C-alpha cells in the first residue's frame, strides 16, 4: 500500500506560529489600541492556550469574538 501524505499541520506547529504572530503584533502595530484577528478555530484555540496555559480545546461558535489585552 502506498503511503499518502495529507500535509496536515501539527498542533505543535500551529502553536509555534501563533506564538510568533502574537509576539510580533506590538512591533508591527506599536500605536494600535485594537487589532482584529480573523482566523480558524484551531488557531484561536492556540491563542487561548498561549494566553491561558491551562486552556482546553474549545469548539468556538461561528463568528465568536474574543477580547484580549495584549
CHARMM internal coordinates of N, CA and C (Angstrom, degrees):
IC EDIT
DIST 1 N 1 CA 1.4486
DIST 1 CA 1 C 1.5299
ANGL 1 N 1 CA 1 C 109.17
DIST 1 C 2 N 1.3090
ANGL 1 CA 1 C 2 N 116.12
DIHE 1 N 1 CA 1 C 2 N 132.89
DIST 2 N 2 CA 1.4609
ANGL 1 C 2 N 2 CA 122.15
DIHE 1 CA 1 C 2 N 2 CA -179.12
DIST 2 CA 2 C 1.5369
ANGL 2 N 2 CA 2 C 109.98
DIHE 1 C 2 N 2 CA 2 C -78.60
DIST 2 C 3 N 1.3367
ANGL 2 CA 2 C 3 N 116.16
DIHE 2 N 2 CA 2 C 3 N 132.65
DIST 3 N 3 CA 1.4582
ANGL 2 C 3 N 3 CA 121.36
DIHE 2 CA 2 C 3 N 3 CA 178.77
DIST 3 CA 3 C 1.5279
ANGL 3 N 3 CA 3 C 108.91
DIHE 2 C 3 N 3 CA 3 C -77.17
DIST 3 C 4 N 1.3197
ANGL 3 CA 3 C 4 N 116.51
DIHE 3 N 3 CA 3 C 4 N 129.73
DIST 4 N 4 CA 1.4675
ANGL 3 C 4 N 4 CA 121.92
DIHE 3 CA 3 C 4 N 4 CA 179.96
DIST 4 CA 4 C 1.5211
ANGL 4 N 4 CA 4 C 108.61
DIHE 3 C 4 N 4 CA 4 C -111.09
DIST 4 C 5 N 1.3118
ANGL 4 CA 4 C 5 N 117.48
DIHE 4 N 4 CA 4 C 5 N 127.95
DIST 5 N 5 CA 1.4600
ANGL 4 C 5 N 5 CA 122.79
DIHE 4 CA 4 C 5 N 5 CA 177.19
DIST 5 CA 5 C 1.5189
ANGL 5 N 5 CA 5 C 108.16
DIHE 4 C 5 N 5 CA 5 C -99.09
DIST 5 C 6 N 1.3204
ANGL 5 CA 5 C 6 N 115.75
DIHE 5 N 5 CA 5 C 6 N 124.58
DIST 6 N 6 CA 1.4603
ANGL 5 C 6 N 6 CA 120.04
DIHE 5 CA 5 C 6 N 6 CA -178.46
DIST 6 CA 6 C 1.5252
ANGL 6 N 6 CA 6 C 113.01
DIHE 5 C 6 N 6 CA 6 C -88.86
DIST 6 C 7 N 1.3208
ANGL 6 CA 6 C 7 N 117.65
DIHE 6 N 6 CA 6 C 7 N -15.32
DIST 7 N 7 CA 1.4574
ANGL 6 C 7 N 7 CA 120.46
DIHE 6 CA 6 C 7 N 7 CA 179.26
DIST 7 CA 7 C 1.5115
ANGL 7 N 7 CA 7 C 113.39
DIHE 6 C 7 N 7 CA 7 C 75.16
DIST 7 C 8 N 1.3211
ANGL 7 CA 7 C 8 N 117.52
DIHE 7 N 7 CA 7 C 8 N 27.64
DIST 8 N 8 CA 1.4636
ANGL 7 C 8 N 8 CA 121.17
DIHE 7 CA 7 C 8 N 8 CA -179.86
DIST 8 CA 8 C 1.5227
ANGL 8 N 8 CA 8 C 108.81
DIHE 7 C 8 N 8 CA 8 C -79.10
DIST 8 C 9 N 1.3226
ANGL 8 CA 8 C 9 N 115.99
DIHE 8 N 8 CA 8 C 9 N 130.99
DIST 9 N 9 CA 1.4590
ANGL 8 C 9 N 9 CA 121.48
DIHE 8 CA 8 C 9 N 9 CA -179.18
DIST 9 CA 9 C 1.5334
ANGL 9 N 9 CA 9 C 110.50
DIHE 8 C 9 N 9 CA 9 C -76.65
DIST 9 C 10 N 1.3068
ANGL 9 CA 9 C 10 N 117.03
DIHE 9 N 9 CA 9 C 10 N 138.87
DIST 10 N 10 CA 1.4586
ANGL 9 C 10 N 10 CA 121.29
DIHE 9 CA 9 C 10 N 10 CA 179.77
DIST 10 CA 10 C 1.5278
ANGL 10 N 10 CA 10 C 111.00
DIHE 9 C 10 N 10 CA 10 C -74.03
DIST 10 C 11 N 1.3354
ANGL 10 CA 10 C 11 N 116.29
DIHE 10 N 10 CA 10 C 11 N 157.30
DIST 11 N 11 CA 1.4648
ANGL 10 C 11 N 11 CA 120.36
DIHE 10 CA 10 C 11 N 11 CA 176.61
DIST 11 CA 11 C 1.5229
ANGL 11 N 11 CA 11 C 111.56
DIHE 10 C 11 N 11 CA 11 C -62.56
DIST 11 C 12 N 1.3313
ANGL 11 CA 11 C 12 N 116.59
DIHE 11 N 11 CA 11 C 12 N -34.91
DIST 12 N 12 CA 1.4704
ANGL 11 C 12 N 12 CA 120.18
DIHE 11 CA 11 C 12 N 12 CA 178.10
DIST 12 CA 12 C 1.5286
ANGL 12 N 12 CA 12 C 110.18
DIHE 11 C 12 N 12 CA 12 C -62.30
DIST 12 C 13 N 1.3197
ANGL 12 CA 12 C 13 N 116.57
DIHE 12 N 12 CA 12 C 13 N -40.01
DIST 13 N 13 CA 1.4602
ANGL 12 C 13 N 13 CA 120.86
DIHE 12 CA 12 C 13 N 13 CA 179.31
DIST 13 CA 13 C 1.5313
ANGL 13 N 13 CA 13 C 111.14
DIHE 12 C 13 N 13 CA 13 C -68.56
DIST 13 C 14 N 1.3308
ANGL 13 CA 13 C 14 N 116.79
DIHE 13 N 13 CA 13 C 14 N -42.34
DIST 14 N 14 CA 1.4696
ANGL 13 C 14 N 14 CA 120.52
DIHE 13 CA 13 C 14 N 14 CA 177.70
DIST 14 CA 14 C 1.5235
ANGL 14 N 14 CA 14 C 109.63
DIHE 13 C 14 N 14 CA 14 C -62.61
DIST 14 C 15 N 1.3336
ANGL 14 CA 14 C 15 N 116.67
DIHE 14 N 14 CA 14 C 15 N -42.55
DIST 15 N 15 CA 1.4617
ANGL 14 C 15 N 15 CA 121.11
DIHE 14 CA 14 C 15 N 15 CA 179.80
DIST 15 CA 15 C 1.5332
ANGL 15 N 15 CA 15 C 110.88
DIHE 14 C 15 N 15 CA 15 C -60.38
DIST 15 C 16 N 1.3217
ANGL 15 CA 15 C 16 N 116.21
DIHE 15 N 15 CA 15 C 16 N -44.37
DIST 16 N 16 CA 1.4667
ANGL 15 C 16 N 16 CA 120.50
DIHE 15 CA 15 C 16 N 16 CA -179.79
DIST 16 CA 16 C 1.5334
ANGL 16 N 16 CA 16 C 110.81
DIHE 15 C 16 N 16 CA 16 C -63.74
DIST 16 C 17 N 1.3383
ANGL 16 CA 16 C 17 N 116.98
DIHE 16 N 16 CA 16 C 17 N -43.09
DIST 17 N 17 CA 1.4755
ANGL 16 C 17 N 17 CA 119.71
DIHE 16 CA 16 C 17 N 17 CA 177.68
DIST 17 CA 17 C 1.5198
ANGL 17 N 17 CA 17 C 111.06
DIHE 16 C 17 N 17 CA 17 C -63.09
DIST 17 C 18 N 1.3276
ANGL 17 CA 17 C 18 N 117.27
DIHE 17 N 17 CA 17 C 18 N -40.47
DIST 18 N 18 CA 1.4690
ANGL 17 C 18 N 18 CA 121.36
DIHE 17 CA 17 C 18 N 18 CA 178.83
DIST 18 CA 18 C 1.5223
ANGL 18 N 18 CA 18 C 110.63
DIHE 17 C 18 N 18 CA 18 C -63.08
DIST 18 C 19 N 1.3248
ANGL 18 CA 18 C 19 N 116.64
DIHE 18 N 18 CA 18 C 19 N -43.49
DIST 19 N 19 CA 1.4635
ANGL 18 C 19 N 19 CA 121.91
DIHE 18 CA 18 C 19 N 19 CA -179.83
DIST 19 CA 19 C 1.5311
ANGL 19 N 19 CA 19 C 111.19
DIHE 18 C 19 N 19 CA 19 C -62.10
DIST 19 C 20 N 1.3230
ANGL 19 CA 19 C 20 N 116.48
DIHE 19 N 19 CA 19 C 20 N -47.35
DIST 20 N 20 CA 1.4713
ANGL 19 C 20 N 20 CA 121.22
DIHE 19 CA 19 C 20 N 20 CA 178.92
DIST 20 CA 20 C 1.5274
ANGL 20 N 20 CA 20 C 110.49
DIHE 19 C 20 N 20 CA 20 C -61.18
DIST 20 C 21 N 1.3320
ANGL 20 CA 20 C 21 N 116.30
DIHE 20 N 20 CA 20 C 21 N -43.74
DIST 21 N 21 CA 1.4627
ANGL 20 C 21 N 21 CA 121.09
DIHE 20 CA 20 C 21 N 21 CA 179.57
DIST 21 CA 21 C 1.5255
ANGL 21 N 21 CA 21 C 111.00
DIHE 20 C 21 N 21 CA 21 C -59.66
DIST 21 C 22 N 1.3374
ANGL 21 CA 21 C 22 N 117.22
DIHE 21 N 21 CA 21 C 22 N -48.63
DIST 22 N 22 CA 1.4633
ANGL 21 C 22 N 22 CA 120.44
DIHE 21 CA 21 C 22 N 22 CA -179.19
DIST 22 CA 22 C 1.5234
ANGL 22 N 22 CA 22 C 112.34
DIHE 21 C 22 N 22 CA 22 C -64.97
DIST 22 C 23 N 1.3224
ANGL 22 CA 22 C 23 N 116.76
DIHE 22 N 22 CA 22 C 23 N -35.27
DIST 23 N 23 CA 1.4683
ANGL 22 C 23 N 23 CA 120.25
DIHE 22 CA 22 C 23 N 23 CA 178.15
DIST 23 CA 23 C 1.5202
ANGL 23 N 23 CA 23 C 112.13
DIHE 22 C 23 N 23 CA 23 C -67.13
DIST 23 C 24 N 1.3302
ANGL 23 CA 23 C 24 N 117.56
DIHE 23 N 23 CA 23 C 24 N -30.98
DIST 24 N 24 CA 1.4656
ANGL 23 C 24 N 24 CA 121.74
DIHE 23 CA 23 C 24 N 24 CA -178.38
DIST 24 CA 24 C 1.5281
ANGL 24 N 24 CA 24 C 113.67
DIHE 23 C 24 N 24 CA 24 C -82.54
DIST 24 C 25 N 1.3263
ANGL 24 CA 24 C 25 N 118.21
DIHE 24 N 24 CA 24 C 25 N -19.71
DIST 25 N 25 CA 1.4676
ANGL 24 C 25 N 25 CA 120.49
DIHE 24 CA 24 C 25 N 25 CA -176.00
DIST 25 CA 25 C 1.5221
ANGL 25 N 25 CA 25 C 114.21
DIHE 24 C 25 N 25 CA 25 C -53.02
DIST 25 C 26 N 1.3452
ANGL 25 CA 25 C 26 N 119.97
DIHE 25 N 25 CA 25 C 26 N -48.85
DIST 26 N 26 CA 1.4671
ANGL 25 C 26 N 26 CA 119.07
DIHE 25 CA 25 C 26 N 26 CA -179.62
DIST 26 CA 26 C 1.5326
ANGL 26 N 26 CA 26 C 113.30
DIHE 25 C 26 N 26 CA 26 C -61.32
DIST 26 C 27 N 1.3260
ANGL 26 CA 26 C 27 N 116.68
DIHE 26 N 26 CA 26 C 27 N -31.42
DIST 27 N 27 CA 1.4663
ANGL 26 C 27 N 27 CA 120.29
DIHE 26 CA 26 C 27 N 27 CA 178.42
DIST 27 CA 27 C 1.5257
ANGL 27 N 27 CA 27 C 111.11
DIHE 26 C 27 N 27 CA 27 C -74.83
DIST 27 C 28 N 1.3240
ANGL 27 CA 27 C 28 N 115.69
DIHE 27 N 27 CA 27 C 28 N -38.38
DIST 28 N 28 CA 1.4611
ANGL 27 C 28 N 28 CA 120.19
DIHE 27 CA 27 C 28 N 28 CA -178.29
DIST 28 CA 28 C 1.5228
ANGL 28 N 28 CA 28 C 112.53
DIHE 27 C 28 N 28 CA 28 C -73.22
DIST 28 C 29 N 1.3332
ANGL 28 CA 28 C 29 N 116.11
DIHE 28 N 28 CA 28 C 29 N -34.05
DIST 29 N 29 CA 1.4639
ANGL 28 C 29 N 29 CA 121.17
DIHE 28 CA 28 C 29 N 29 CA -176.82
DIST 29 CA 29 C 1.5303
ANGL 29 N 29 CA 29 C 109.90
DIHE 28 C 29 N 29 CA 29 C -133.48
DIST 29 C 30 N 1.3368
ANGL 29 CA 29 C 30 N 117.59
DIHE 29 N 29 CA 29 C 30 N 67.25
DIST 30 N 30 CA 1.4700
ANGL 29 C 30 N 30 CA 120.65
DIHE 29 CA 29 C 30 N 30 CA -173.37
DIST 30 CA 30 C 1.5207
ANGL 30 N 30 CA 30 C 115.20
DIHE 29 C 30 N 30 CA 30 C -61.85
DIST 30 C 31 N 1.3129
ANGL 30 CA 30 C 31 N 118.51
DIHE 30 N 30 CA 30 C 31 N -27.76
DIST 31 N 31 CA 1.4649
ANGL 30 C 31 N 31 CA 119.53
DIHE 30 CA 30 C 31 N 31 CA -178.15
DIST 31 CA 31 C 1.5281
ANGL 31 N 31 CA 31 C 112.84
DIHE 30 C 31 N 31 CA 31 C -104.41
DIST 31 C 32 N 1.3138
ANGL 31 CA 31 C 32 N 117.71
DIHE 31 N 31 CA 31 C 32 N 5.83
DIST 32 N 32 CA 1.4646
ANGL 31 C 32 N 32 CA 120.89
DIHE 31 CA 31 C 32 N 32 CA -177.92
DIST 32 CA 32 C 1.5213
ANGL 32 N 32 CA 32 C 111.32
DIHE 31 C 32 N 32 CA 32 C -70.94
DIST 32 C 33 N 1.3108
ANGL 32 CA 32 C 33 N 114.88
DIHE 32 N 32 CA 32 C 33 N 136.84
DIST 33 N 33 CA 1.4657
ANGL 32 C 33 N 33 CA 120.08
DIHE 32 CA 32 C 33 N 33 CA 175.39
DIST 33 CA 33 C 1.5300
ANGL 33 N 33 CA 33 C 110.13
DIHE 32 C 33 N 33 CA 33 C -97.70
DIST 33 C 34 N 1.3238
ANGL 33 CA 33 C 34 N 115.75
DIHE 33 N 33 CA 33 C 34 N -28.57
DIST 34 N 34 CA 1.4586
ANGL 33 C 34 N 34 CA 121.46
DIHE 33 CA 33 C 34 N 34 CA 178.84
DIST 34 CA 34 C 1.5216
ANGL 34 N 34 CA 34 C 108.65
DIHE 33 C 34 N 34 CA 34 C -138.87
DIST 34 C 35 N 1.3130
ANGL 34 CA 34 C 35 N 115.87
DIHE 34 N 34 CA 34 C 35 N 141.02
DIST 35 N 35 CA 1.4580
ANGL 34 C 35 N 35 CA 121.51
DIHE 34 CA 34 C 35 N 35 CA 176.54
DIST 35 CA 35 C 1.5183
ANGL 35 N 35 CA 35 C 107.48
DIHE 34 C 35 N 35 CA 35 C -133.47
DIST 35 C 36 N 1.3120
ANGL 35 CA 35 C 36 N 116.25
DIHE 35 N 35 CA 35 C 36 N 130.15
DIST 36 N 36 CA 1.4552
ANGL 35 C 36 N 36 CA 121.61
DIHE 35 CA 35 C 36 N 36 CA 177.50
DIST 36 CA 36 C 1.5215
ANGL 36 N 36 CA 36 C 108.64
DIHE 35 C 36 N 36 CA 36 C -96.00
DIST 36 C 37 N 1.3183
ANGL 36 CA 36 C 37 N 116.59
DIHE 36 N 36 CA 36 C 37 N 125.00
DIST 37 N 37 CA 1.4577
ANGL 36 C 37 N 37 CA 121.89
DIHE 36 CA 36 C 37 N 37 CA 177.14
DIST 37 CA 37 C 1.5217
ANGL 37 N 37 CA 37 C 106.96
DIHE 36 C 37 N 37 CA 37 C -117.58
DIST 37 C 38 N 1.3138
ANGL 37 CA 37 C 38 N 116.31
DIHE 37 N 37 CA 37 C 38 N 122.07
DIST 38 N 38 CA 1.4608
ANGL 37 C 38 N 38 CA 121.86
DIHE 37 CA 37 C 38 N 38 CA 177.69
DIST 38 CA 38 C 1.5197
ANGL 38 N 38 CA 38 C 107.02
DIHE 37 C 38 N 38 CA 38 C -111.34
DIST 38 C 39 N 1.3247
ANGL 38 CA 38 C 39 N 115.97
DIHE 38 N 38 CA 38 C 39 N 122.89
DIST 39 N 39 CA 1.4576
ANGL 38 C 39 N 39 CA 119.20
DIHE 38 CA 38 C 39 N 39 CA -176.20
DIST 39 CA 39 C 1.5191
ANGL 39 N 39 CA 39 C 110.56
DIHE 38 C 39 N 39 CA 39 C -154.07
DIST 39 C 40 N 1.3098
ANGL 39 CA 39 C 40 N 115.58
DIHE 39 N 39 CA 39 C 40 N 179.23
DIST 40 N 40 CA 1.4607
ANGL 39 C 40 N 40 CA 121.61
DIHE 39 CA 39 C 40 N 40 CA 179.47
DIST 40 CA 40 C 1.5300
ANGL 40 N 40 CA 40 C 110.34
DIHE 39 C 40 N 40 CA 40 C -88.74
DIST 40 C 41 N 1.3091
ANGL 40 CA 40 C 41 N 115.13
DIHE 40 N 40 CA 40 C 41 N 166.55
DIST 41 N 41 CA 1.4614
ANGL 40 C 41 N 41 CA 122.67
DIHE 40 CA 40 C 41 N 41 CA -175.04
DIST 41 CA 41 C 1.5298
ANGL 41 N 41 CA 41 C 113.06
DIHE 40 C 41 N 41 CA 41 C -56.15
DIST 41 C 42 N 1.3243
ANGL 41 CA 41 C 42 N 117.87
DIHE 41 N 41 CA 41 C 42 N -39.70
DIST 42 N 42 CA 1.4612
ANGL 41 C 42 N 42 CA 120.69
DIHE 41 CA 41 C 42 N 42 CA -179.28
DIST 42 CA 42 C 1.5143
ANGL 42 N 42 CA 42 C 112.43
DIHE 41 C 42 N 42 CA 42 C -62.10
DIST 42 C 43 N 1.3285
ANGL 42 CA 42 C 43 N 116.64
DIHE 42 N 42 CA 42 C 43 N -43.84
DIST 43 N 43 CA 1.4626
ANGL 42 C 43 N 43 CA 120.57
DIHE 42 CA 42 C 43 N 43 CA -179.59
DIST 43 CA 43 C 1.5236
ANGL 43 N 43 CA 43 C 110.67
DIHE 42 C 43 N 43 CA 43 C -70.65
DIST 43 C 44 N 1.3270
ANGL 43 CA 43 C 44 N 117.34
DIHE 43 N 43 CA 43 C 44 N -40.12
DIST 44 N 44 CA 1.4661
ANGL 43 C 44 N 44 CA 120.31
DIHE 43 CA 43 C 44 N 44 CA 178.93
DIST 44 CA 44 C 1.5255
ANGL 44 N 44 CA 44 C 110.32
DIHE 43 C 44 N 44 CA 44 C -61.40
DIST 44 C 45 N 1.3244
ANGL 44 CA 44 C 45 N 116.97
DIHE 44 N 44 CA 44 C 45 N -40.34
DIST 45 N 45 CA 1.4603
ANGL 44 C 45 N 45 CA 119.99
DIHE 44 CA 44 C 45 N 45 CA 177.13
DIST 45 CA 45 C 1.5197
ANGL 45 N 45 CA 45 C 111.46
DIHE 44 C 45 N 45 CA 45 C -64.15
DIST 45 C 46 N 1.3151
ANGL 45 CA 45 C 46 N 117.49
DIHE 45 N 45 CA 45 C 46 N -34.66
DIST 46 N 46 CA 1.4658
ANGL 45 C 46 N 46 CA 119.51
DIHE 45 CA 45 C 46 N 46 CA 177.54
DIST 46 CA 46 C 1.5192
ANGL 46 N 46 CA 46 C 111.03
DIHE 45 C 46 N 46 CA 46 C -69.52
DIST 46 C 47 N 1.3403
ANGL 46 CA 46 C 47 N 117.78
DIHE 46 N 46 CA 46 C 47 N -38.07
DIST 47 N 47 CA 1.4703
ANGL 46 C 47 N 47 CA 120.19
DIHE 46 CA 46 C 47 N 47 CA 174.25
DIST 47 CA 47 C 1.5344
ANGL 47 N 47 CA 47 C 108.82
DIHE 46 C 47 N 47 CA 47 C -58.40
DIST 47 C 48 N 1.3311
ANGL 47 CA 47 C 48 N 116.47
DIHE 47 N 47 CA 47 C 48 N -47.52
DIST 48 N 48 CA 1.4601
ANGL 47 C 48 N 48 CA 120.81
DIHE 47 CA 47 C 48 N 48 CA 179.94
DIST 48 CA 48 C 1.5317
ANGL 48 N 48 CA 48 C 111.10
DIHE 47 C 48 N 48 CA 48 C -59.41
DIST 48 C 49 N 1.3283
ANGL 48 CA 48 C 49 N 117.29
DIHE 48 N 48 CA 48 C 49 N -39.78
DIST 49 N 49 CA 1.4618
ANGL 48 C 49 N 49 CA 122.18
DIHE 48 CA 48 C 49 N 49 CA -179.53
DIST 49 CA 49 C 1.5317
ANGL 49 N 49 CA 49 C 110.89
DIHE 48 C 49 N 49 CA 49 C -65.74
DIST 49 C 50 N 1.3303
ANGL 49 CA 49 C 50 N 117.00
DIHE 49 N 49 CA 49 C 50 N -35.39
DIST 50 N 50 CA 1.4671
ANGL 49 C 50 N 50 CA 121.49
DIHE 49 CA 49 C 50 N 50 CA 177.62
DIST 50 CA 50 C 1.5322
ANGL 50 N 50 CA 50 C 109.80
DIHE 49 C 50 N 50 CA 50 C -69.29
DIST 50 C 51 N 1.3181
ANGL 50 CA 50 C 51 N 116.76
DIHE 50 N 50 CA 50 C 51 N -44.25
DIST 51 N 51 CA 1.4581
ANGL 50 C 51 N 51 CA 121.03
DIHE 50 CA 50 C 51 N 51 CA -179.08
DIST 51 CA 51 C 1.5254
ANGL 51 N 51 CA 51 C 111.99
DIHE 50 C 51 N 51 CA 51 C -71.61
DIST 51 C 52 N 1.3302
ANGL 51 CA 51 C 52 N 116.49
DIHE 51 N 51 CA 51 C 52 N -37.28
DIST 52 N 52 CA 1.4643
ANGL 51 C 52 N 52 CA 122.71
DIHE 51 CA 51 C 52 N 52 CA -178.72
DIST 52 CA 52 C 1.5296
ANGL 52 N 52 CA 52 C 108.06
DIHE 51 C 52 N 52 CA 52 C -131.94
DIST 52 C 53 N 1.3413
ANGL 52 CA 52 C 53 N 118.33
DIHE 52 N 52 CA 52 C 53 N 92.88
DIST 53 N 53 CA 1.4657
ANGL 52 C 53 N 53 CA 121.61
DIHE 52 CA 52 C 53 N 53 CA -174.12
DIST 53 CA 53 C 1.5366
ANGL 53 N 53 CA 53 C 115.40
DIHE 52 C 53 N 53 CA 53 C -54.81
DIST 53 C 54 N 1.3309
ANGL 53 CA 53 C 54 N 118.40
DIHE 53 N 53 CA 53 C 54 N -22.10
DIST 54 N 54 CA 1.4664
ANGL 53 C 54 N 54 CA 120.17
DIHE 53 CA 53 C 54 N 54 CA 179.12
DIST 54 CA 54 C 1.5346
ANGL 54 N 54 CA 54 C 112.56
DIHE 53 C 54 N 54 CA 54 C -88.33
DIST 54 C 55 N 1.3360
ANGL 54 CA 54 C 55 N 116.93
DIHE 54 N 54 CA 54 C 55 N 1.62
DIST 55 N 55 CA 1.4689
ANGL 54 C 55 N 55 CA 121.50
DIHE 54 CA 54 C 55 N 55 CA -179.60
DIST 55 CA 55 C 1.5233
ANGL 55 N 55 CA 55 C 111.28
DIHE 54 C 55 N 55 CA 55 C -58.26
DIST 55 C 56 N 1.3195
ANGL 55 CA 55 C 56 N 116.05
DIHE 55 N 55 CA 55 C 56 N 133.81
DIST 56 N 56 CA 1.4611
ANGL 55 C 56 N 56 CA 122.48
DIHE 55 CA 55 C 56 N 56 CA 174.25
DIST 56 CA 56 C 1.5235
ANGL 56 N 56 CA 56 C 108.21
DIHE 55 C 56 N 56 CA 56 C -102.89
DIST 56 C 57 N 1.3230
ANGL 56 CA 56 C 57 N 116.50
DIHE 56 N 56 CA 56 C 57 N 148.61
DIST 57 N 57 CA 1.4595
ANGL 56 C 57 N 57 CA 121.08
DIHE 56 CA 56 C 57 N 57 CA -178.91
DIST 57 CA 57 C 1.5239
ANGL 57 N 57 CA 57 C 110.47
DIHE 56 C 57 N 57 CA 57 C -51.01
DIST 57 C 58 N 1.3257
ANGL 57 CA 57 C 58 N 116.12
DIHE 57 N 57 CA 57 C 58 N 131.44
DIST 58 N 58 CA 1.4528
ANGL 57 C 58 N 58 CA 122.90
DIHE 57 CA 57 C 58 N 58 CA 179.50
DIST 58 CA 58 C 1.5219
ANGL 58 N 58 CA 58 C 109.17
DIHE 57 C 58 N 58 CA 58 C -128.89
DIST 58 C 59 N 1.3205
ANGL 58 CA 58 C 59 N 118.44
DIHE 58 N 58 CA 58 C 59 N 123.55
DIST 59 N 59 CA 1.4641
ANGL 58 C 59 N 59 CA 119.22
DIHE 58 CA 58 C 59 N 59 CA 175.27
DIST 59 CA 59 C 1.5305
ANGL 59 N 59 CA 59 C 109.15
DIHE 58 C 59 N 59 CA 59 C -76.25
DIST 59 C 60 N 1.3210
ANGL 59 CA 59 C 60 N 117.04
DIHE 59 N 59 CA 59 C 60 N 97.22
DIST 60 N 60 CA 1.4537
ANGL 59 C 60 N 60 CA 121.52
DIHE 59 CA 59 C 60 N 60 CA -178.14
DIST 60 CA 60 C 1.5208
ANGL 60 N 60 CA 60 C 110.78
DIHE 59 C 60 N 60 CA 60 C -68.37
DIST 60 C 61 N 1.3095
ANGL 60 CA 60 C 61 N 115.40
DIHE 60 N 60 CA 60 C 61 N 150.59
DIST 61 N 61 CA 1.4548
ANGL 60 C 61 N 61 CA 121.42
DIHE 60 CA 60 C 61 N 61 CA 176.66
DIST 61 CA 61 C 1.5260
ANGL 61 N 61 CA 61 C 109.91
DIHE 60 C 61 N 61 CA 61 C -68.76
DIST 61 C 62 N 1.3124
ANGL 61 CA 61 C 62 N 116.07
DIHE 61 N 61 CA 61 C 62 N 156.39
DIST 62 N 62 CA 1.4513
ANGL 61 C 62 N 62 CA 121.65
DIHE 61 CA 61 C 62 N 62 CA 177.20
DIST 62 CA 62 C 1.5291
ANGL 62 N 62 CA 62 C 109.12
DIHE 61 C 62 N 62 CA 62 C -57.70
DIST 62 C 63 N 1.3188
ANGL 62 CA 62 C 63 N 116.85
DIHE 62 N 62 CA 62 C 63 N 132.20
DIST 63 N 63 CA 1.4664
ANGL 62 C 63 N 63 CA 124.57
DIHE 62 CA 62 C 63 N 63 CA -179.58
DIST 63 CA 63 C 1.5337
ANGL 63 N 63 CA 63 C 113.30
DIHE 62 C 63 N 63 CA 63 C 63.72
DIST 63 C 64 N 1.2988
ANGL 63 CA 63 C 64 N 117.17
DIHE 63 N 63 CA 63 C 64 N 38.63
DIST 64 N 64 CA 1.4559
ANGL 63 C 64 N 64 CA 122.12
DIHE 63 CA 63 C 64 N 64 CA 175.49
DIST 64 CA 64 C 1.5340
ANGL 64 N 64 CA 64 C 109.07
DIHE 63 C 64 N 64 CA 64 C -71.89
DIST 64 C 65 N 1.3026
ANGL 64 CA 64 C 65 N 116.31
DIHE 64 N 64 CA 64 C 65 N 137.43
DIST 65 N 65 CA 1.4667
ANGL 64 C 65 N 65 CA 121.64
DIHE 64 CA 64 C 65 N 65 CA 178.17
DIST 65 CA 65 C 1.5328
ANGL 65 N 65 CA 65 C 107.75
DIHE 64 C 65 N 65 CA 65 C -112.55
DIST 65 C 66 N 1.3129
ANGL 65 CA 65 C 66 N 115.64
DIHE 65 N 65 CA 65 C 66 N 122.51
DIST 66 N 66 CA 1.4664
ANGL 65 C 66 N 66 CA 121.55
DIHE 65 CA 65 C 66 N 66 CA 176.26
DIST 66 CA 66 C 1.5126
ANGL 66 N 66 CA 66 C 108.21
DIHE 65 C 66 N 66 CA 66 C -114.57
DIST 66 C 67 N 1.2957
ANGL 66 CA 66 C 67 N 117.37
DIHE 66 N 66 CA 66 C 67 N 136.87
DIST 67 N 67 CA 1.4672
ANGL 66 C 67 N 67 CA 121.48
DIHE 66 CA 66 C 67 N 67 CA 176.86
DIST 67 CA 67 C 1.5264
ANGL 67 N 67 CA 67 C 108.77
DIHE 66 C 67 N 67 CA 67 C -111.26
DIST 67 C 68 N 1.3263
ANGL 67 CA 67 C 68 N 115.27
DIHE 67 N 67 CA 67 C 68 N 134.96
DIST 68 N 68 CA 1.4606
ANGL 67 C 68 N 68 CA 119.89
DIHE 67 CA 67 C 68 N 68 CA -179.34
DIST 68 CA 68 C 1.5164
ANGL 68 N 68 CA 68 C 109.29
DIHE 67 C 68 N 68 CA 68 C -147.13
DIST 68 C 69 N 1.3140
ANGL 68 CA 68 C 69 N 117.71
DIHE 68 N 68 CA 68 C 69 N 133.20
DIST 69 N 69 CA 1.4609
ANGL 68 C 69 N 69 CA 122.02
DIHE 68 CA 68 C 69 N 69 CA 173.47
DIST 69 CA 69 C 1.5253
ANGL 69 N 69 CA 69 C 107.74
DIHE 68 C 69 N 69 CA 69 C -81.56
DIST 69 C 70 N 1.3189
ANGL 69 CA 69 C 70 N 115.88
DIHE 69 N 69 CA 69 C 70 N 124.02
DIST 70 N 70 CA 1.4545
ANGL 69 C 70 N 70 CA 119.91
DIHE 69 CA 69 C 70 N 70 CA 178.60
DIST 70 CA 70 C 1.5025
ANGL 70 N 70 CA 70 C 110.43
DIHE 69 C 70 N 70 CA 70 C -89.90
END
COOR INIT
IC SEED 1 N 1 CA 1 C
IC BUILD
